[in-house]
Amino acid sequence: VTFRKGKTPRRPGPKKGSNVEKDPVGVYCRIRPLGTEDQECCVEMISNSTIQLHAPDGLKANRNGEFKEMQYSFKKVFGINTTQMELFEDIGRPLVEDLIHSKNGLLFTYGVTGSGKTYTMTGSPGEGGLLPRSLDLLFNSIGPFQAKRFVFKPDDKNGMEIQSQVDALLERQKRDSQQSVPRTPSSRLKADPEFADMISPEEACKCDNVDDDCCYSVFVSYIEIYNNYIYDLLEDAPFDPIRPKWLGGGTPVRNNEFIPPQSKLLREDQNHNMYVAGCMEVEVKSTEEAFEVFWKGQKKRRIANTQLNRESSRSHSVFTVKLAQAPLDADGDHILQDKNQVTVSQLCLVDLAGSERTSRTRAEGSRLREAGNINQSLMTLRTCIEVLRENQMYGTNKMVPYRDSKVTHLFKNYFDGEGKVRMIVCVNPKADDYEESSLVMRFAEMAQEVEVARPVDRPICALAAGRRHRNQAFRDELCYLKASFLLPPIPRCELVDPADDQTLPNLIEVLERRHHIRQMITEQSKLQQFDSQIGTRETFIQNQQSKISEKDKVILNQRSEIDRLEKKSKTLEYKIDILQKTTDMYEQDKRSLQLELETREQRLQKELSERRRMEQRMQGMVTDTKLKWEKECGSVFQPWAPPVRPTHRRSHSCGGEKWVDHKPSTNLDLDTVMQPILPNAIKVSTPNEKALSKCHKYVLRHQELASDGEIETKLIKGDVFKTRGGGQAVQFTDIETLKQENPTAPRYSILRNEESCFTLSVLVLVQCVFCWCCHLPTLPKEPKLVQ
């Protein structure tokens, strides 16, 4: 048997120092009974804090074929015989007590579909769940200290305002006069029988430590998160936004047009608490009235029949109980008309939809879409818990993805802020849910390691405690004194003697005195009431004067701010003028530069076109030269062999070097003064081996048409060597150019450079052609070229 530890051991890591006290998330486990006795059970309760999961017979968890059993630890485990009352005393009662003491709380049920989450939260007739018992405990505790309707009024920003007695009375009269407006039923009406029998009178309880110097009002709201959209279950919509007309493909339509779901939006108040904007908050004054409101929304909640659960919740429901309280004044008669003294606390009771596998539920169409959204939101909840746990344990600062789901985004302030968070993990012990239950157990055990800031106690009011009790005692004593001592006693009025003329006058006198005293008491009470009204009005006037003074300060600050902004505006206008002038200057420079750039571009394009034309011309000339040389060097030579240097050469002084003067027959005779004269030269029109064998030098007279239209003559010179095969080879070494130019014609440096490059190219080309004609394999290395 493999045992799993209750908690993963923490690795030492840097933790942020903080003075805020934190408590771990309280995770409880509840095991529901099996449907039938013959079903296989995979969950065993070992102790009041540990359960063990047994693998079913058809599942082998490791390679050895042995069954793997896992143990999980919780704060407390409730077995199949646990009653709803026992569960509420351990989990629900502390949260309601914290709610009365102005502390927030979050309670949600989590588990696989069909594990008993809705039963745990709502219950059934005779077995009320956590929600009805929490409401019953709350109203039993604050019942005598509740304020009248509309004294507390919610604003649109998740806050609470206090209205005067007159304004509250007008609100009540307005509600009573508008009979057509739907309103919550009064507590005197007969409640729904299904909810009236949920809690027996023997199980009713109350909190003892309630502050009787405060007035309380309870507001409830009920929403559901369906397909990641938020809907108000207490709102009277003209049409059902949750049940639009659906096509077979799962697309809502209305008059052949697409209808997006009507969803409420999440907002953040000034205290960084998340709330549902535009959600209806109903003020309730009794448990029965709260049940009626709950049942009204429960009828709209989405449930469906699946393969695993006959009444499966298809949405996450959130029932919020908001308690507003404010202290009484010094006399203990009325509520302090100060918004800063109002304290608002809330308790969220969440019934999460169960995770399910579509392979087991065989969901199709809208049911498949609902299951996908449910699993996605639960997966986001797991991810947020994992990231919170990692940040707290290892000191990391990863972003928690609250916004990936409306469920986590709504309860963001409970994990990042303060309050108590309690989770009830519901488990179905049947063997078919073994794999899903194991995943739920791992997540629940991991959630216990997340810590939430402990809620702090609200500041104590500066007024003396026990004001309500002393005021009530004073009133009772005053009534008693008025009745006992102020009024004279009535004398005996028996008439025995007909001539008795004292009894009736005495009785008349006493009655007149009693009547006069009663009038004085009535006038005195009226005076006291008037004095109290005057005091209230004076207090109101003082408050208004203080508000006026505050408004005057605000006005002065705003005027000074306006003056500062006007000065700043003038300065900015001056800067704008300067910048505008600078911009105009830059624009003018830009235009001139653009014009110059365009001119240069045109010039460059012209030069580039001229260069391309010259390159094309040069390529044609190279091609013509190559063909010409092929014709001129068309003589037959012996096969090529490497040149052999002669061991002895004729001395230059013995008669000079002999030249082979190669002058093609196509050359023209020019009447220039400078003419090439070569002594001891053998003149040939076509090179031959006999002439080359008798000479040491070789010169080729090459004529071509220059760019300016003149004919230039190039003397391409080289040395003649003998080859190892007995043949002759020529290595070109120099080029001399003879050219006749017109001194008045323009000269182009670019063309001259191109002609120089062309000359070198012609030299190399000639050498290549000559070696090809003489059957040379490669050019001689490192030829000496002299321009």
FITORLO-672365 format. One record per residue (C-alpha): x, y, z; residue number from 1; residue in one letter. Coordinates in pm, whole numbers. Example, Ala and Ser with C-alpha at 12.3 -4.5 7.8 and 13.67 -1.06 7.14 Angstrom:
BEGIN
       X       Y       Z    n  res
    1230    -450     780    1    A
    1367    -106     714    2    S
This chain:
BEGIN
       X       Y       Z    n  res
       0       0       0    1    V
     137     339     -97    2    T
      52     620     141    3    F
      43     981      39    4    R
     135    1250     287    5    K
    -116    1502     394    6    G
      81    1799     267    7    K
     365    1849      28    8    T
     678    1943     227    9    P
     771    2302     176   10    R
    1106    2387      30   11    R
    1288    2676     198   12    P
    1249    2984     -12   13    G
    1250    3360      29   14    P
     921    3481     167   15    K
     807    3839     174   16    K
     804    3985     518   17    G
     466    4114     621   18    S
     297    4204     948   19    N
     -44    4088     824   20    V
    -160    3774     998   21    E
    -284    3502     764   22    K
    -487    3187     800   23    D
    -491    2892     561   24    P
    -797    2816     352   25    V
   -1019    2583     552   26    G
   -1096    2273     345   27    V
   -1353    2020     466   28    Y
   -1460    1693     312   29    C
   -1810    1543     313   30    R
   -1888    1191     196   31    I
   -2234    1125      60   32    R
   -2401     786     102   33    P
   -2404     535    -181   34    L
   -2714     514    -398   35    G
   -2754     140    -341   36    T
   -2590    -101    -103   37    E
   -2457    -327    -378   38    D
   -2246     -49    -535   39    Q
   -1869     -74    -502   40    E
   -1718     184    -263   41    C
   -1377     345    -324   42    C
   -1364     592     -31   43    V
   -1296     501     330   44    E
   -1299     740     626   45    M
    -994     653     841   46    I
   -1024     934    1098   47    S
   -1208    1260    1145   48    N
    -943    1432     929   49    S
    -822    1162     684   50    T
    -981     959     407   51    I
    -838     684     188   52    Q
    -918     611    -176   53    L
    -920     249    -292   54    H
    -878     174    -660   55    A
   -1170     -24    -800   56    P
   -1125    -383    -909   57    D
   -1099    -308   -1279   58    G
    -820     -49   -1241   59    L
    -452    -126   -1181   60    K
    -251     179   -1090   61    A
     107      59   -1130   62    N
     315    -177   -1343   63    R
     329    -449   -1081   64    N
     -46    -499   -1103   65    G
    -100    -397    -739   66    E
    -377    -160    -635   67    F
    -262     185    -535   68    K
    -431     341    -233   69    E
    -402     711    -156   70    M
    -464     901     167   71    Q
    -571    1266     189   72    Y
    -593    1492     496   73    S
    -838    1778     557   74    F
    -934    2010     839   75    K
   -1227    1782     913   76    K
   -1402    1495     739   77    V
   -1779    1444     769   78    F
   -1901    1090     715   79    G
   -2220     961     562   80    I
   -2408     987     895   81    N
   -2336    1357     945   82    T
   -2650    1570     974   83    T
   -2699    1910     820   84    Q
   -2706    2068    1165   85    M
   -2367    1923    1261   86    E
   -2217    2042     936   87    L
   -2356    2393     989   88    F
   -2230    2419    1347   89    E
   -1873    2346    1237   90    D
   -1861    2546     913   91    I
   -2154    2786     873   92    G
   -2198    2924    1224   93    R
   -1845    3080    1252   94    P
   -1894    3253     918   95    L
   -2230    3404    1024   96    V
   -2079    3525    1352   97    E
   -1798    3690    1157   98    D
   -2058    3847     927   99    L
   -2231    4008    1228  100    I
   -1891    4135    1345  101    H
   -1827    4305    1006  102    S
   -1600    4038     858  103    K
   -1632    3895     509  104    N
   -1657    3526     430  105    G
   -1661    3294     131  106    L
   -1803    2941     138  107    L
   -1821    2723    -170  108    F
   -1882    2358    -245  109    T
   -1657    2172    -488  110    Y
   -1669    1824    -633  111    G
   -1767    1594    -914  112    V
   -2116    1607   -1061  113    T
   -2364    1416    -846  114    G
   -2153    1437    -529  115    S
   -2413    1629    -321  116    G
   -2297    1991    -354  117    K
   -2640    2144    -403  118    T
   -2785    1932    -123  119    Y
   -2508    2049     110  120    T
   -2570    2413      25  121    M
   -2950    2422      -8  122    T
   -3081    2105     155  123    G
   -3431    1965     135  124    S
   -3757    2002     335  125    P
   -3682    1903     692  126    G
   -3305    1899     621  127    E
   -3211    2258     549  128    G
   -2863    2316     414  129    G
   -2600    2573     493  130    L
   -2779    2860     319  131    L
   -3117    2851     497  132    P
   -2954    2782     833  133    R
   -2719    3077     789  134    S
   -3011    3307     715  135    L
   -3209    3172    1011  136    D
   -2918    3226    1249  137    L
   -2863    3578    1117  138    L
   -3223    3695    1155  139    F
   -3265    3528    1493  140    N
   -2963    3722    1615  141    S
   -3030    4070    1475  142    I
   -3411    4057    1464  143    G
   -3484    4305    1747  144    P
   -3217    4548    1624  145    F
   -3314    4580    1259  146    Q
   -3365    4923    1106  147    A
   -3677    5013     916  148    K
   -3690    4964     544  149    R
   -3504    5207     319  150    F
   -3301    5355     606  151    V
   -3001    5188     444  152    F
   -2992    5228      67  153    K
   -2735    5065    -164  154    P
   -2564    5291    -413  155    D
   -2446    5190    -759  156    D
   -2080    5148    -654  157    K
   -2099    4862    -404  158    N
   -2147    5104    -115  159    G
   -2422    5189     132  160    M
   -2592    5517     215  161    E
   -2804    5626     514  162    I
   -3134    5802     461  163    Q
   -3319    6009     717  164    S
   -3638    5884     876  165    Q
   -3843    6116     656  166    V
   -3680    5999     333  167    D
   -3718    5637     438  168    A
   -4085    5693     516  169    L
   -4138    5850     173  170    L
   -3970    5552      11  171    E
   -4197    5311     199  172    R
   -4508    5508     104  173    Q
   -4396    5518    -257  174    K
   -4346    5142    -261  175    R
   -4685    5081    -104  176    D
   -4859    5316    -349  177    S
   -4707    5147    -658  178    Q
   -4895    4824    -653  179    Q
   -4795    4740   -1009  180    S
   -4427    4730    -922  181    V
   -4322    4376    -817  182    P
   -4185    4364    -468  183    R
   -4069    4106    -223  184    T
   -4349    3948     -20  185    P
   -4393    4054     338  186    S
   -4295    3821     619  187    S
   -4659    3811     732  188    R
   -4757    3625     415  189    L
   -4743    3251     406  190    K
   -4408    3136     267  191    A
   -4352    2857      20  192    D
   -4424    2531     206  193    P
   -4115    2364      66  194    E
   -3895    2617     241  195    F
   -4113    2681     546  196    A
   -4043    2328     673  197    D
   -3670    2328     610  198    M
   -3567    2415     967  199    I
   -3758    2281    1264  200    S
   -3822    2516    1559  201    P
   -3608    2291    1781  202    E
   -3303    2357    1563  203    E
   -3338    2738    1567  204    A
   -3036    2913    1718  205    C
   -2897    3262    1764  206    K
   -2573    3443    1841  207    C
   -2532    3591    2187  208    D
   -2260    3849    2130  209    N
   -2456    4090    1909  210    V
   -2392    4462    1949  211    D
   -2730    4604    2050  212    D
   -2609    4963    2004  213    D
   -2625    4923    1625  214    C
   -2900    4897    1370  215    C
   -2883    4631    1101  216    Y
   -3026    4571     755  217    S
   -2987    4262     538  218    V
   -2963    4271     159  219    F
   -2948    3960     -58  220    V
   -2858    3908    -424  221    S
   -2854    3594    -636  222    Y
   -2656    3550    -958  223    I
   -2539    3260   -1168  224    E
   -2239    3221   -1399  225    I
   -2354    3029   -1704  226    Y
   -2114    2967   -1996  227    N
   -1882    3229   -1841  228    N
   -2161    3492   -1850  229    Y
   -2314    3650   -1538  230    I
   -2694    3666   -1504  231    Y
   -2906    3822   -1230  232    D
   -3160    3563   -1114  233    L
   -3365    3823    -925  234    L
   -3410    4056   -1220  235    E
   -3744    4059   -1398  236    D
   -3623    4055   -1759  237    A
   -3871    4099   -2048  238    P
   -3737    3777   -2201  239    F
   -3522    3500   -2063  240    D
   -3160    3589   -2150  241    P
   -3036    3247   -2048  242    I
   -3273    3056   -2273  243    R
   -3265    3221   -2617  244    P
   -3384    3055   -2931  245    K
   -3114    2813   -3039  246    W
   -3027    2670   -3374  247    L
   -2918    2310   -3409  248    G
   -2555    2424   -3422  249    G
   -2575    2601   -3089  250    G
   -2610    2960   -3211  251    T
   -2873    3188   -3052  252    P
   -3101    3359   -3303  253    V
   -3392    3596   -3289  254    R
   -3576    3685   -3608  255    N
   -3294    3518   -3798  256    N
   -3039    3746   -3630  257    E
   -2760    3664   -3384  258    F
   -2831    3755   -3019  259    I
   -2529    3782   -2787  260    P
   -2597    3669   -2430  261    P
   -2720    3943   -2197  262    Q
   -2455    3940   -1928  263    S
   -2377    4158   -1627  264    K
   -2034    4318   -1597  265    L
   -1780    4297   -1318  266    L
   -1654    4620   -1164  267    R
   -1404    4717    -895  268    E
   -1503    4960    -621  269    D
   -1287    5213    -441  270    Q
   -1176    4948    -191  271    N
   -1059    4720    -477  272    H
   -1344    4477    -417  273    N
   -1509    4311    -714  274    M
   -1887    4334    -757  275    Y
   -2149    4274   -1024  276    V
   -2258    4605   -1169  277    A
   -2634    4652   -1194  278    G
   -2716    4349    -981  279    C
   -3043    4372    -788  280    M
   -3003    4379    -408  281    E
   -3325    4309    -218  282    V
   -3371    4421     142  283    E
   -3524    4144     354  284    V
   -3647    4154     712  285    K
   -3708    3788     802  286    S
   -3597    3436     723  287    T
   -3918    3358     536  288    E
   -3882    3664     318  289    E
   -3522    3573     237  290    A
   -3638    3219     146  291    F
   -3895    3365     -91  292    E
   -3629    3571    -266  293    V
   -3397    3272    -288  294    F
   -3669    3050    -428  295    W
   -3760    3312    -687  296    K
   -3406    3299    -822  297    G
   -3372    2924    -778  298    Q
   -3658    2866   -1020  299    K
   -3454    3045   -1291  300    K
   -3133    2856   -1231  301    R
   -3014    2626   -1507  302    R
   -3039    2253   -1433  303    I
   -3054    1959   -1672  304    A
   -3080    1583   -1678  305    N
   -2756    1401   -1766  306    T
   -2639    1042   -1764  307    Q
   -2475    1093   -1421  308    L
   -2720    1325   -1244  309    N
   -3093    1370   -1286  310    R
   -3078    1735   -1171  311    E
   -2731    1849   -1269  312    S
   -2643    2214   -1212  313    S
   -2530    2369   -1539  314    R
   -2406    2692   -1385  315    S
   -2222    2828   -1081  316    H
   -2463    3004    -842  317    S
   -2360    3279    -598  318    V
   -2600    3383    -320  319    F
   -2464    3691    -143  320    T
   -2584    3804     199  321    V
   -2482    4164     267  322    K
   -2519    4306     619  323    L
   -2516    4683     670  324    A
   -2486    4819    1023  325    Q
   -2444    5162    1179  326    A
   -2424    5275    1543  327    P
   -2698    5466    1727  328    L
   -2655    5822    1844  329    D
   -2570    5921    2201  330    A
   -2934    5907    2309  331    D
   -2982    5561    2163  332    G
   -3285    5673    1959  333    D
   -3174    5718    1599  334    H
   -2898    5604    1366  335    I
   -2598    5831    1324  336    L
   -2635    6015     993  337    Q
   -2272    5960     901  338    D
   -2181    5748     600  339    K
   -1832    5687     736  340    N
   -1982    5502    1033  341    Q
   -2162    5250     812  342    V
   -1998    4908     801  343    T
   -2084    4661     525  344    V
   -1988    4294     539  345    S
   -2092    4011     311  346    Q
   -2104    3635     304  347    L
   -2093    3462     -36  348    C
   -2243    3114     -55  349    L
   -2130    2952    -381  350    V
   -2258    2630    -532  351    D
   -2009    2537    -803  352    L
   -2121    2318   -1088  353    A
   -1961    1974   -1087  354    G
   -1678    1875   -1316  355    S
   -1769    1597   -1558  356    E
   -1626    1394   -1842  357    R
   -1818    1408   -2163  358    T
   -1726    1048   -2236  359    S
   -1936     946   -1936  360    R
   -2219    1200   -1961  361    T
   -2249    1156   -2341  362    R
   -2332    1525   -2369  363    A
   -2414    1674   -2708  364    E
   -2498    2017   -2841  365    G
   -2565    2275   -2572  366    S
   -2494    2024   -2293  367    R
   -2148    1966   -2440  368    L
   -2086    2340   -2455  369    R
   -2202    2382   -2094  370    E
   -1974    2102   -1976  371    A
   -1677    2257   -2157  372    G
   -1732    2596   -1992  373    N
   -1779    2437   -1649  374    I
   -1457    2236   -1676  375    N
   -1270    2541   -1808  376    Q
   -1377    2761   -1516  377    S
   -1286    2492   -1263  378    L
    -950    2449   -1432  379    M
    -890    2824   -1403  380    T
    -974    2802   -1031  381    L
    -715    2525    -991  382    R
    -455    2729   -1179  383    T
    -514    3034    -958  384    C
    -479    2824    -643  385    I
    -157    2669    -775  386    E
      -3    3005    -861  387    V
    -104    3150    -522  388    L
      49    2852    -346  389    R
     372    2883    -543  390    E
     398    3258    -480  391    N
     348    3214    -106  392    Q
     572    2912     -62  393    M
     866    3006    -283  394    Y
     849    3385    -277  395    G
     781    3419    -649  396    T
     572    3697    -799  397    N
     384    3528   -1080  398    K
      65    3686   -1206  399    M
    -246    3501   -1088  400    V
    -483    3456   -1387  401    P
    -800    3572   -1213  402    Y
    -941    3729   -1529  403    R
    -943    3402   -1723  404    D
   -1278    3315   -1563  405    S
   -1567    3513   -1415  406    K
   -1571    3286   -1107  407    V
   -1211    3360   -1007  408    T
   -1236    3725   -1109  409    H
   -1542    3778    -887  410    L
   -1371    3632    -577  411    F
   -1032    3790    -642  412    K
   -1055    4017    -337  413    N
   -1107    3719    -101  414    Y
    -770    3568    -195  415    F
    -577    3894    -239  416    D
    -761    4084      36  417    G
    -893    3964     368  418    E
   -1165    3738     494  419    G
   -1230    3374     567  420    K
   -1241    3122     283  421    V
   -1397    2782     343  422    R
   -1431    2502      90  423    M
   -1639    2187     126  424    I
   -1524    1902     -95  425    V
   -1814    1670    -167  426    C
   -1722    1312    -258  427    V
   -1931    1038    -410  428    N
   -1779     710    -286  429    P
   -1890     498    -582  430    K
   -1614     331    -781  431    A
   -1712     493   -1111  432    D
   -1600     833    -982  433    D
   -1259     712    -859  434    Y
   -1043     897   -1112  435    E
   -1239    1225   -1091  436    E
   -1246    1204    -711  437    S
    -869    1156    -695  438    S
    -815    1473    -899  439    L
   -1055    1663    -673  440    V
    -871    1537    -365  441    M
    -534    1653    -494  442    R
    -663    2000    -568  443    F
    -841    2029    -232  444    A
    -533    1918     -41  445    E
    -319    2168    -230  446    M
    -568    2450    -159  447    A
    -509    2408     214  448    Q
    -159    2549     171  449    E
    -288    2883      39  450    V
    -307    3150     309  451    E
    -553    3438     321  452    V
    -519    3756     526  453    A
    -705    3733     856  454    R
    -995    3982     882  455    P
    -938    4264    1127  456    V
   -1187    4388    1383  457    D
   -1377    4704    1297  458    R
   -1300    5020    1502  459    P
   -1514    5066    1812  460    I
   -1752    5363    1814  461    C
   -1650    5642    2052  462    A
   -1996    5653    2211  463    L
   -2067    5470    2533  464    A
   -2185    5114    2512  465    A
   -2535    5009    2622  466    G
   -2709    5320    2487  467    R
   -3013    5135    2358  468    R
   -3066    4946    2684  469    H
   -3030    5256    2901  470    R
   -3265    5455    2682  471    N
   -3530    5184    2698  472    Q
   -3492    5155    3078  473    A
   -3524    5532    3112  474    F
   -3843    5534    2910  475    R
   -3997    5256    3113  476    D
   -3906    5428    3438  477    E
   -4046    5757    3316  478    L
   -4375    5600    3224  479    C
   -4394    5433    3560  480    Y
   -4326    5757    3747  481    L
   -4582    5941    3543  482    K
   -4841    5681    3614  483    A
   -4765    5644    3985  484    S
   -4665    5979    4131  485    F
   -4768    6267    3913  486    L
   -5138    6192    3893  487    L
   -5335    6232    4222  488    P
   -5533    5928    4335  489    P
   -5905    5917    4278  490    I
   -6093    5950    4612  491    P
   -6376    5727    4722  492    R
   -6698    5830    4552  493    C
   -6962    5642    4747  494    E
   -7276    5849    4818  495    L
   -7442    5738    5141  496    V
   -7629    6052    5237  497    D
   -7843    6235    4982  498    P
   -7745    6558    5147  499    A
   -7372    6491    5095  500    D
   -7238    6793    4906  501    D
   -6860    6724    4941  502    Q
   -6796    6392    4764  503    T
   -6894    6503    4415  504    L
   -6712    6839    4434  505    P
   -6397    6661    4559  506    N
   -6420    6405    4278  507    L
   -6467    6680    4021  508    I
   -6171    6870    4162  509    E
   -5944    6559    4151  510    V
   -6048    6475    3795  511    L
   -5980    6833    3686  512    E
   -5638    6817    3849  513    R
   -5561    6484    3678  514    R
   -5677    6625    3346  515    H
   -5458    6934    3396  516    H
   -5155    6718    3486  517    I
   -5209    6497    3183  518    R
   -5222    6801    2961  519    Q
   -4898    6922    3113  520    M
   -4735    6582    3058  521    I
   -4857    6575    2699  522    T
   -4726    6925    2640  523    E
   -4398    6833    2808  524    Q
   -4362    6524    2587  525    S
   -4439    6737    2285  526    K
   -4180    6985    2399  527    L
   -3928    6707    2446  528    Q
   -4010    6571    2104  529    Q
   -3979    6915    1961  530    F
   -3649    6963    2142  531    D
   -3524    6635    2000  532    S
   -3638    6745    1654  533    Q
   -3463    7076    1705  534    I
   -3149    6891    1814  535    G
   -3174    6669    1510  536    T
   -3221    6970    1287  537    R
   -2927    7146    1451  538    E
   -2716    6839    1399  539    T
   -2830    6826    1040  540    F
   -2755    7197     997  541    I
   -2410    7149    1147  542    Q
   -2347    6860     914  543    N
   -2467    7067     621  544    Q
   -2251    7360     730  545    Q
   -1950    7133     758  546    S
   -2030    6996     414  547    K
   -2066    7351     283  548    I
   -1730    7445     430  549    S
   -1579    7138     272  550    E
   -1740    7231     -58  551    K
   -1601    7586     -22  552    D
   -1255    7442      29  553    K
   -1306    7224    -272  554    V
   -1419    7525    -474  555    I
   -1112    7724    -365  556    L
    -888    7436    -455  557    N
   -1061    7402    -789  558    Q
   -1025    7774    -856  559    R
    -655    7762    -777  560    S
    -630    7458    -998  561    E
    -814    7642   -1275  562    I
    -573    7936   -1245  563    D
    -277    7703   -1259  564    R
    -420    7525   -1560  565    L
    -488    7859   -1734  566    E
    -126    7963   -1682  567    K
     -13    7628   -1802  568    K
    -244    7660   -2101  569    S
     -94    7999   -2194  570    K
     257    7858   -2161  571    T
     162    7564   -2379  572    L
       6    7796   -2637  573    E
     331    7995   -2650  574    Y
     528    7674   -2691  575    K
     285    7563   -2960  576    I
     346    7887   -3152  577    D
     722    7837   -3131  578    I
     689    7479   -3238  579    L
     464    7582   -3526  580    Q
     723    7832   -3650  581    K
     996    7574   -3612  582    T
     781    7325   -3798  583    T
     729    7572   -4084  584    D
    1104    7626   -4108  585    M
    1165    7254   -4111  586    Y
     897    7208   -4375  587    E
    1062    7468   -4596  588    Q
    1401    7304   -4552  589    D
    1245    6972   -4622  590    K
    1095    7094   -4948  591    R
    1425    7241   -5063  592    S
    1612    6927   -4971  593    L
    1354    6717   -5150  594    Q
    1395    6933   -5462  595    L
    1773    6899   -5444  596    E
    1739    6528   -5388  597    L
    1514    6493   -5691  598    E
    1766    6690   -5903  599    T
    2052    6468   -5790  600    R
    1847    6159   -5850  601    E
    1774    6270   -6205  602    Q
    2144    6342   -6262  603    R
    2239    6007   -6116  604    L
    1983    5830   -6330  605    Q
    2125    6004   -6637  606    K
    2481    5902   -6548  607    E
    2370    5548   -6476  608    L
    2194    5524   -6813  609    S
    2508    5662   -6983  610    E
    2723    5410   -6802  611    R
    2496    5122   -6895  612    R
    2511    5235   -7258  613    R
    2892    5246   -7239  614    M
    2905    4903   -7080  615    E
    2691    4762   -7357  616    Q
    2919    4927   -7613  617    R
    3228    4787   -7444  618    M
    3079    4441   -7436  619    Q
    3018    4465   -7810  620    G
    3374    4579   -7867  621    M
    3510    4291   -7658  622    V
    3305    4050   -7860  623    T
    3432    4201   -8191  624    D
    3790    4193   -8065  625    T
    3760    3832   -7965  626    K
    3628    3736   -8308  627    L
    3901    3941   -8475  628    K
    4176    3773   -8276  629    W
    4035    3435   -8348  630    E
    4066    3514   -8720  631    K
    4414    3665   -8687  632    E
    4552    3384   -8470  633    C
    4407    3107   -8680  634    G
    4751    2962   -8785  635    S
    4840    2606   -8704  636    V
    5085    2560   -8417  637    F
    5238    2252   -8279  638    Q
    5089    2099   -7974  639    P
    5165    2297   -7666  640    W
    5442    2199   -7424  641    A
    5585    2383   -7127  642    P
    5842    2652   -7229  643    P
    6211    2579   -7188  644    V
    6442    2860   -7094  645    R
    6749    2869   -7317  646    P
    7069    2826   -7131  647    T
    7238    3089   -7342  648    H
    7099    3392   -7516  649    R
    7252    3614   -7772  650    R
    7393    3924   -7620  651    S
    7203    4238   -7690  652    H
    7525    4406   -7788  653    S
    7584    4164   -8072  654    C
    7305    4303   -8280  655    G
    7009    4355   -8042  656    G
    6692    4158   -7998  657    E
    6491    4030   -8292  658    K
    6123    4105   -8310  659    W
    5834    3942   -8482  660    V
    5633    4239   -8606  661    D
    5276    4108   -8646  662    H
    5079    4355   -8852  663    K
    4739    4219   -8961  664    P
    4638    4291   -9318  665    S
    4328    4474   -9199  666    T
    4530    4754   -9035  667    N
    4530    5097   -9192  668    L
    4836    5315   -9255  669    D
    4809    5636   -9054  670    L
    4996    5954   -9146  671    D
    5107    6023   -8788  672    T
    5448    6164   -8702  673    V
    5504    5898   -8436  674    M
    5549    5561   -8608  675    Q
    5667    5237   -8442  676    P
    6013    5146   -8581  677    I
    6152    4804   -8487  678    L
    6505    4720   -8608  679    P
    6589    4357   -8681  680    N
    6218    4275   -8713  681    A
    6052    4007   -8917  682    I
    5727    4150   -9047  683    K
    5440    3904   -9083  684    V
    5068    3941   -9142  685    S
    4995    3607   -8976  686    T
    5216    3458   -8700  687    P
    5395    3135   -8784  688    N
    5630    2899   -8607  689    E
    5927    2970   -8838  690    K
    5927    3342   -8760  691    A
    5882    3286   -8388  692    L
    6174    3043   -8372  693    S
    6412    3310   -8506  694    K
    6308    3591   -8270  695    C
    6300    3666   -7897  696    H
    6031    3931   -7893  697    K
    5682    3955   -8031  698    Y
    5470    4260   -8100  699    V
    5113    4281   -8231  700    L
    4991    4599   -8396  701    R
    4621    4617   -8301  702    H
    4394    4894   -8425  703    Q
    4051    4979   -8291  704    E
    3799    5263   -8287  705    L
    3815    5479   -7975  706    A
    3516    5638   -7802  707    S
    3579    5976   -7963  708    D
    3576    5825   -8314  709    G
    3955    5824   -8366  710    E
    4160    5515   -8450  711    I
    4415    5416   -8191  712    E
    4696    5168   -8239  713    T
    4805    4941   -7957  714    K
    5142    4762   -7959  715    L
    5094    4448   -7755  716    I
    5445    4316   -7673  717    K
    5564    3985   -7533  718    G
    5855    3742   -7491  719    D
    5896    3429   -7704  720    V
    5992    3102   -7527  721    F
    6056    2756   -7645  722    K
    5837    2476   -7519  723    T
    5946    2131   -7414  724    R
    5769    1984   -7714  725    G
    5972    2192   -7955  726    G
    5716    2461   -8016  727    G
    5705    2833   -7936  728    Q
    5514    3024   -7669  729    A
    5459    3397   -7615  730    V
    5415    3570   -7275  731    Q
    5267    3922   -7307  732    F
    5436    4182   -7092  733    T
    5350    4531   -7213  734    D
    5106    4747   -7412  735    I
    5188    5074   -7585  736    E
    4913    5293   -7722  737    T
    4945    5534   -8014  738    L
    4649    5765   -8057  739    K
    4567    6080   -8244  740    Q
    4334    6323   -8055  741    E
    4165    6650   -8135  742    N
    4266    6908   -7868  743    P
    3932    7094   -7895  744    T
    3719    6786   -7822  745    A
    3582    6734   -7460  746    P
    3751    6483   -7241  747    R
    3567    6251   -6999  748    Y
    3760    6120   -6702  749    S
    3505    5849   -6645  750    I
    3542    5725   -7001  751    L
    3920    5735   -6976  752    R
    3909    5522   -6666  753    N
    3674    5288   -6845  754    E
    3914    5279   -7141  755    E
    4201    5191   -6906  756    S
    3996    4910   -6759  757    C
    3905    4806   -7113  758    F
    4270    4807   -7216  759    T
    4362    4574   -6932  760    L
    4066    4356   -7024  761    S
    4180    4346   -7388  762    V
    4531    4249   -7277  763    L
    4406    3959   -7076  764    V
    4166    3864   -7354  765    L
    4441    3873   -7617  766    V
    4665    3663   -7399  767    Q
    4386    3411   -7349  768    C
    4312    3398   -7722  769    V
    4676    3365   -7815  770    F
    4738    3086   -7563  771    C
    4426    2915   -7692  772    W
    4550    2939   -8047  773    C
    4895    2814   -7939  774    C
    4740    2527   -7739  775    H
    4852    2664   -7398  776    L
    4662    2514   -7097  777    P
    4693    2814   -6865  778    T
    4814    3170   -6871  779    L
    5164    3248   -6757  780    P
    5167    3343   -6392  781    K
    5216    3702   -6277  782    E
    5249    3885   -6611  783    P
    5410    4224   -6588  784    K
    5167    4477   -6728  785    L
    5290    4828   -6788  786    V
    5052    5094   -6910  787    Q
